[in-house]
Structure formats: C-alpha cells, structure tokens
C-alpha cells in the first residue's frame, strides 16, 4: 500500500499540522476502526493511507458521475479527485464482510483550509459573514453512500464518528453544500428553497451569498416537494439553511449552504452521537 506523505490518523487538532493528529498523551493508532457497529455489519474508520482515499474516490465517482451525471475531471479514470482531497481527512464506512467502502465523507479542518487557501464552500458562496467562526468550523463534503446501503445505519455511523471528531478537537460548527439534483431543470430545487426559507433559515448574521445563483425567479418555486433524505436528516438534527442555492453546472445540481452547530443538536439525537454531553450550549 502506498502511504500518504502526511498520514491521516484518527484526529486533526486545529493547532497541529496534518500528520501529527494525535494528542501528546495518546498513542496513535493508524487506520484503527473507530467502531464496529454490532449486528449492522459495518465499520467506521478514518483513512490512513492513499489506498483508503482512492476507495472513497471510486465510490464518489460511481455515485456522482454514474448516478447524477456529474462531469468530473479524469485525473485518474473512474475516480472523483479534486485539489481539496489531499488536505482533507476522509471518513469511511466499510462492509465488515467484504471491506468494501460503502459510505464516505471528507472533512476539511480550519488549519487545512488555510493551507489549501479556502474551504470548498468558498468557491460556491461568499462566506464573509462566517469569518468570526472559521477557526472553529469544519467543512463536510463529498458525502455519498453506495445505493445498496442507503439506510439509517450508515448515516448514523458517519455522524457518530463526526460528532466524536468535533468534540475531541474542540470544534463546534460544521458547514457544507447539500446537493439537490436538477434533473427537472431546477424546479424542485427552487421549490425546496422556498419551503425551507420559511422554516429553516439561519439568522441574518450567518447568511451567505451564492457566487452563481440558481435563477429561482425563472423557475417554478411553488411545487409540493420533499427534501432529499440527506437534507431531511440534517434538518432533523438541527441544521440551518444559510441562504439561497448556488447552481453547480458540473454536478448538475443546486447546492444549498447548510450549517450545523453541535450546540444546536436536537436533544433526541445527542445520546446517539455524543458519548457524554460535553458540548457547550453557549454557541
């Protein structure tokens, strides 16, 4: 296996360089599964070498290009790769029996965002109003699950690992772009935005602006639509919408900017994602 030049371990402290991701008092465990989830037959781990990352990139390509019709650059055939990947931690869910990667997130920490020059979300939205929280904010991206494993267990496993990561590294806010397919030309996305604008919009101090706005005013925005499962899950947890959607022509999607603060995590889910209630509620 080809090791990463700066190995990805199971933690990224905001003040430590990538490759030194464990606390001084801890013994680093490279590639250790964070948990094997009982009878569900899945394991959750942080990528520890390049082969792990490549497996995640193949799954991403299959979902984004194969299912959604995204136009992706072919740096390596049948892999979804961009310049942010080398700066991110990659969270993987594997089938315990086959060791196939069936779910993934990538996580960009504040320190690594400075190194690469921005968050990915900065390329789609003006995040000026979030500048005061950037030092405590991580970006979640490229989330996908294999079509044969799209059940609650995989998503719960990913979120449990992410919540633990956030608490252990004293980070309190997650942001990212939630994609809505535009197979109908964008009418569903426009209608969903109008619904969520009324019910789940963040306070004005957190609003962001799309760099390439979805032309909502030219689309039908009064359809009765249901949010994709992943967005529904975020909203149930307590996430907020930060503003109007951006249009991503390469992914053939409308992207909603979303933010989740651990302090806003719905009480019914806290016991699932946090070992103890160590998250401050003072925002």
C-alpha positions as CSV (number, residue, x, y, z in Angstrom):
1,X,0.0,0.0,0.0
2,X,1.2,3.5,-0.8
3,X,1.3,5.6,2.4
4,X,0.1,9.2,2.4
5,X,3.0,11.6,2.5
6,X,1.5,13.0,5.7
7,X,-0.5,10.1,7.1
8,X,-4.2,10.6,8.0
9,X,-4.7,9.4,11.6
10,X,-7.9,9.5,13.7
11,X,-7.7,13.1,14.9
12,X,-6.9,16.5,13.5
13,X,-6.2,19.1,16.2
14,X,-6.7,22.6,14.9
15,X,-3.3,23.7,16.1
16,X,-1.3,20.7,14.9
17,X,-0.1,20.1,11.4
18,X,-1.6,17.3,9.4
19,X,0.4,14.1,10.1
20,X,0.6,15.0,13.8
21,X,-3.0,14.3,14.5
22,X,-2.9,12.6,17.9
23,X,-2.8,14.3,21.3
24,X,0.6,14.1,23.0
25,X,-0.7,11.9,25.8
26,X,-2.2,9.4,23.3
27,X,-0.7,6.5,21.4
28,X,-1.5,7.0,17.7
29,X,-3.4,4.1,16.1
30,X,-3.1,4.3,12.3
31,X,-6.1,3.0,10.4
32,X,-7.9,1.7,13.5
33,X,-11.7,1.4,13.0
34,X,-13.4,3.8,15.2
35,X,-16.2,1.3,15.8
36,X,-17.6,-1.9,14.5
37,X,-21.4,-1.5,14.8
38,X,-22.7,-4.8,16.2
39,X,-25.1,-6.6,14.0
40,X,-25.2,-3.9,11.3
41,X,-22.1,-5.4,9.7
42,X,-20.4,-2.1,9.1
43,X,-17.1,-0.5,10.3
44,X,-16.2,3.2,10.6
45,X,-12.6,4.4,10.2
46,X,-10.5,7.3,9.1
47,X,-8.4,6.8,6.0
48,X,-4.8,6.0,6.9
49,X,-3.2,5.6,3.5
50,X,-3.7,6.5,-0.1
51,X,-5.4,3.3,-1.0
52,X,-8.2,4.2,1.5
53,X,-8.6,7.6,-0.1
54,X,-8.7,6.0,-3.6
55,X,-11.5,3.7,-2.5
56,X,-13.5,6.7,-1.3
57,X,-12.9,8.5,-4.6
58,X,-14.1,5.5,-6.6
59,X,-17.3,5.4,-4.6
60,X,-17.7,9.1,-5.1
61,X,-17.2,8.8,-8.9
62,X,-19.8,5.9,-9.1
63,X,-22.4,8.0,-7.3
64,X,-21.7,11.5,-8.7
65,X,-20.9,10.6,-12.3
66,X,-22.7,7.3,-12.6
67,X,-25.9,8.2,-10.9
68,X,-26.1,12.0,-11.0
69,X,-24.4,12.6,-14.4
70,X,-21.7,14.9,-13.0
71,X,-18.9,16.0,-15.3
72,X,-15.8,15.2,-13.4
73,X,-12.1,15.7,-14.4
74,X,-10.4,12.4,-15.2
75,X,-7.2,12.8,-13.2
76,X,-7.4,9.1,-12.6
77,X,-10.0,7.1,-14.5
78,X,-13.2,6.4,-12.6
79,X,-12.1,8.4,-9.6
80,X,-13.5,11.7,-8.3
81,X,-10.5,13.8,-7.4
82,X,-10.0,17.5,-6.7
83,X,-7.4,19.7,-5.2
84,X,-9.0,19.7,-1.7
85,X,-8.7,15.9,-1.3
86,X,-5.0,16.0,-0.2
87,X,-5.8,18.4,2.6
88,X,-8.9,16.6,3.9
89,X,-9.4,13.8,6.4
90,X,-11.5,11.0,4.8
91,X,-14.1,9.2,6.9
92,X,-15.0,5.7,5.6
93,X,-17.8,3.2,6.3
94,X,-16.9,-0.3,5.2
95,X,-18.9,-3.5,4.8
96,X,-17.4,-5.7,7.5
97,X,-17.6,-8.9,5.4
98,X,-16.2,-7.5,2.1
99,X,-14.2,-4.4,3.4
100,X,-15.8,-2.5,0.5
101,X,-16.2,1.2,1.2
102,X,-19.9,1.9,1.2
103,X,-20.0,5.4,2.6
104,X,-17.8,8.4,2.9
105,X,-17.4,12.0,4.0
106,X,-14.4,14.2,3.7
107,X,-13.6,16.7,6.4
108,X,-11.6,19.9,5.9
109,X,-10.4,21.5,9.2
110,X,-9.7,25.2,9.7
111,X,-5.9,24.7,9.6
112,X,-6.0,22.7,6.4
113,X,-8.4,25.2,4.8
114,X,-5.8,27.9,5.4
115,X,-3.2,25.7,3.7
116,X,-5.2,25.0,0.6
117,X,-6.4,28.6,0.5
118,X,-10.2,28.2,1.3
119,X,-13.0,25.8,2.0
120,X,-14.6,24.2,-1.0
121,X,-17.8,26.0,0.0
122,X,-15.9,29.3,-0.5
123,X,-15.8,28.5,-4.2
124,X,-19.6,28.4,-4.4
125,X,-20.6,31.0,-1.7
126,X,-19.4,34.3,-0.2
127,X,-18.8,33.2,3.4
128,X,-17.8,36.7,4.7
129,X,-20.4,36.6,7.5
130,X,-19.0,33.4,8.9
131,X,-15.5,34.9,9.3
132,X,-15.8,35.1,13.1
133,X,-16.4,31.3,13.5
134,X,-13.9,30.0,10.8
135,X,-11.4,28.9,13.5
136,X,-13.9,26.5,15.0
137,X,-15.6,25.4,11.8
138,X,-15.0,22.3,9.7
139,X,-16.4,21.6,6.2
140,X,-18.1,18.4,5.4
141,X,-18.1,17.4,1.7
142,X,-18.4,14.8,-1.0
143,X,-20.8,12.8,1.2
144,X,-22.2,9.7,-0.5
145,X,-23.4,6.2,0.2
146,X,-23.5,3.1,-2.0
147,X,-27.0,2.6,-3.4
148,X,-27.4,-0.8,-1.8
149,X,-26.6,0.6,1.6
150,X,-28.7,3.7,1.9
151,X,-30.2,3.0,5.2
152,X,-30.1,4.8,8.5
153,X,-27.2,2.7,9.9
154,X,-24.6,4.0,7.5
155,X,-25.6,7.7,8.1
156,X,-25.8,7.2,11.9
157,X,-22.3,5.6,11.8
158,X,-20.9,8.5,9.8
159,X,-22.5,11.1,12.1
160,X,-21.4,9.4,15.3
161,X,-17.8,9.5,14.1
162,X,-18.0,13.1,13.0
163,X,-19.5,14.2,16.3
164,X,-16.8,12.5,18.3
165,X,-14.2,14.1,16.0
166,X,-15.7,17.6,16.6
167,X,-15.8,17.2,20.4
168,X,-12.3,15.8,20.7
169,X,-10.8,18.6,18.6
170,X,-12.8,21.4,20.3
171,X,-14.6,22.3,17.1
172,X,-18.3,23.3,17.2
173,X,-19.6,24.1,13.7
174,X,-20.0,22.1,10.5
175,X,-20.7,23.7,7.1
176,X,-21.2,22.2,3.7
177,X,-23.2,22.2,0.5
178,X,-26.2,19.9,0.3
179,X,-26.9,19.0,-3.3
180,X,-30.3,18.8,-5.0
181,X,-30.3,17.0,-8.4
182,X,-31.5,19.2,-11.3
183,X,-32.9,16.5,-13.5
184,X,-36.1,18.5,-13.8
185,X,-34.3,21.7,-14.7
186,X,-34.2,23.1,-11.2
187,X,-37.9,23.5,-10.4
188,X,-37.7,21.1,-7.4
189,X,-34.6,22.9,-6.1
190,X,-36.3,26.3,-6.3
191,X,-39.4,25.0,-4.6
192,X,-37.5,23.3,-1.9
193,X,-35.5,26.5,-1.2
194,X,-38.8,28.5,-0.9
195,X,-40.1,25.9,1.6
196,X,-37.0,25.8,3.7
197,X,-36.6,29.6,3.6
198,X,-39.8,29.8,5.6
199,X,-38.9,27.1,8.2
200,X,-35.2,26.5,8.5
201,X,-33.3,29.7,7.5
202,X,-30.5,30.8,9.8
203,X,-30.3,34.2,11.4
204,X,-29.2,37.0,9.1
205,X,-25.7,37.2,10.7
206,X,-25.0,33.8,9.2
207,X,-26.4,34.4,5.7
208,X,-24.1,33.6,2.7
209,X,-24.5,34.6,-0.9
210,X,-24.1,32.2,-3.9
211,X,-21.5,33.1,-6.5
212,X,-23.5,31.5,-9.3
213,X,-27.1,31.8,-8.0
214,X,-29.8,29.3,-9.1
215,X,-32.2,31.5,-11.1
216,X,-35.1,30.9,-8.8
217,X,-37.1,33.7,-10.2
218,X,-37.2,31.9,-13.6
219,X,-38.2,28.6,-12.2
220,X,-41.4,27.1,-10.7
221,X,-41.0,27.5,-7.0
222,X,-44.4,26.6,-5.7
223,X,-44.3,22.8,-6.2
224,X,-45.0,20.4,-3.4
225,X,-41.7,18.7,-3.0
226,X,-39.8,16.7,-0.4
227,X,-36.2,17.2,0.5
228,X,-33.6,14.5,-0.3
229,X,-33.1,12.1,2.5
230,X,-29.7,13.6,3.5
231,X,-31.1,17.1,3.8
232,X,-34.0,15.8,5.8
233,X,-31.6,14.1,8.1
234,X,-29.6,17.3,8.6
235,X,-32.7,19.3,9.3
236,X,-33.9,16.8,11.9
237,X,-30.5,17.1,13.7
238,X,-30.9,20.9,13.9
239,X,-29.1,22.2,10.9
240,X,-30.0,25.5,9.3
241,X,-30.0,26.8,5.7
242,X,-27.6,29.8,5.2
243,X,-29.2,31.2,2.1
244,X,-30.3,30.7,-1.5
245,X,-28.9,27.8,-3.5
246,X,-26.0,28.0,-5.9
247,X,-26.0,26.3,-9.3
248,X,-23.2,23.8,-9.9
249,X,-23.3,23.0,-13.6
250,X,-20.5,20.4,-13.4
251,X,-22.5,18.3,-10.9
252,X,-25.9,19.2,-12.4
253,X,-27.1,20.2,-9.0
254,X,-28.4,23.1,-6.9
255,X,-26.4,23.4,-3.7
256,X,-27.9,24.6,-0.5
257,X,-25.4,26.1,2.0
258,X,-26.0,24.4,5.4
259,X,-24.6,24.8,8.9
260,X,-24.8,22.6,11.9
261,X,-23.7,23.7,15.3
262,X,-23.1,20.9,17.9
263,X,-24.8,23.1,20.5
264,X,-28.0,23.1,18.3
265,X,-28.0,19.3,18.0
266,X,-31.6,18.1,18.8
267,X,-31.7,16.5,22.3
268,X,-33.2,13.3,21.0
269,X,-30.1,12.7,18.9
270,X,-27.4,13.7,21.4
271,X,-27.2,10.3,23.0
272,X,-26.6,8.7,19.6
273,X,-23.8,10.9,18.6
274,X,-22.0,12.0,21.8
275,X,-20.6,9.8,24.4
276,X,-21.3,12.5,27.0
277,X,-22.9,15.9,26.9
278,X,-19.7,17.9,26.6
279,X,-20.9,20.3,24.1
280,X,-21.3,23.9,25.3
281,X,-24.7,25.5,24.7
282,X,-23.3,29.0,24.8
283,X,-22.8,28.9,21.0
